[in-house]
Amino acid sequence: MINIKQAKKGALIVAYALVLLLPLVPGLAHAETAVSTTAASTTTTVTLYNPLGEADVRVIIGRVIKGILGLVGSLAFAMFIYGGMLWMTSAGNADRVKKGQSILVWTVLGLGVIFSSYAAVNAILNAITSGSVSG
């Protein structure tokens, strides 16, 4: 028998997957076919549509990093809400208070690590490409 908690968790996972995959749907069927016929032979040329819209790898990587940071921010926001709700609804239960505080502390530490690593990588890439850390 399926537990209601498990069903809600499964529905949430499916909803997140749909939201993340939704931008990929319009670019799935954009191939163009051109047929050129001459008396001697027939040639077919297939032109594929670039769903990314960019050919520069640096721009694509930047967009991916921006998307991942947005996802991390959303996940951190959800963890802040979960940890706060756990703490506030603990009703004096010391284990739930400790668990809620732990979730909040680890969320802050995780965000600190992510944003400091982003700043370090950005500084290193700026130093390599322009010779200056500030860009």
Backbone hydrogen bonds, N-H to C=O, Kabsch-Sander energy under -0.5 kcal/mol:
donor,donor_aa,acceptor,acceptor_aa,energy
7,A,3,N,-2.2
8,K,4,I,-2.4
9,K,5,K,-2.1
10,G,6,Q,-2.5
11,A,7,A,-2.4
12,L,8,K,-2.3
13,I,9,K,-2.1
14,V,10,G,-2.3
15,A,11,A,-2.3
16,Y,12,L,-2.4
17,A,13,I,-2.4
18,L,14,V,-2.4
19,V,15,A,-2.2
20,L,16,Y,-2.4
21,L,17,A,-2.1
22,L,18,L,-1.4
24,L,21,L,-1.3
25,V,21,L,-0.6
25,V,22,L,-1.2
27,G,24,L,-0.5
28,L,25,V,-1.6
30,H,27,G,-0.6
32,E,47,T,-2.9
34,A,45,T,-3.0
36,S,34,A,-0.5
36,S,43,T,-2.5
37,T,35,V,-0.5
38,T,41,S,-2.3
43,T,36,S,-2.3
45,T,34,A,-3.0
47,T,32,E,-2.9
47,T,45,T,-0.5
48,L,46,V,-0.5
49,Y,30,H,-0.7
53,G,50,N,-0.8
60,I,56,D,-1.8
61,I,57,V,-2.7
62,G,58,R,-2.1
63,R,59,V,-2.2
64,V,60,I,-2.2
65,I,61,I,-2.6
66,K,62,G,-2.3
67,G,63,R,-2.4
68,I,64,V,-2.5
69,L,65,I,-2.5
70,G,66,K,-1.9
71,L,67,G,-2.2
72,V,68,I,-2.7
73,G,69,L,-2.3
74,S,70,G,-2.1
75,L,71,L,-2.4
76,A,72,V,-2.7
77,F,73,G,-2.2
78,A,74,S,-2.2
79,M,75,L,-2.2
80,F,76,A,-2.4
81,I,77,F,-2.2
82,Y,78,A,-2.6
83,G,79,M,-3.0
84,G,80,F,-2.4
85,M,81,I,-2.7
86,L,82,Y,-2.5
87,W,83,G,-2.2
88,M,84,G,-2.9
89,T,85,M,-2.1
90,S,87,W,-1.1
93,N,90,S,-1.8
94,A,92,G,-0.6
97,V,93,N,-2.0
98,K,94,A,-2.4
99,K,95,D,-2.3
100,G,96,R,-2.7
101,Q,97,V,-2.5
102,S,98,K,-2.3
103,I,99,K,-2.3
104,L,100,G,-2.1
105,V,101,Q,-2.6
106,W,102,S,-2.6
107,T,103,I,-1.9
108,V,104,L,-2.1
109,L,105,V,-2.4
110,G,106,W,-2.4
111,L,107,T,-2.3
112,G,108,V,-2.2
113,V,109,L,-2.3
114,I,110,G,-2.4
115,F,111,L,-2.7
116,S,112,G,-2.2
117,S,113,V,-2.2
118,Y,114,I,-2.1
119,A,115,F,-2.1
120,A,116,S,-2.3
121,V,117,S,-2.6
122,N,118,Y,-2.4
123,A,119,A,-2.3
124,I,120,A,-2.4
125,L,121,V,-2.6
126,N,122,N,-2.3
127,A,123,A,-2.3
128,I,124,I,-2.1
129,T,125,L,-2.6
130,S,126,N,-2.6
131,G,126,N,-0.7
131,G,127,A,-0.8
132,S,126,N,-0.9
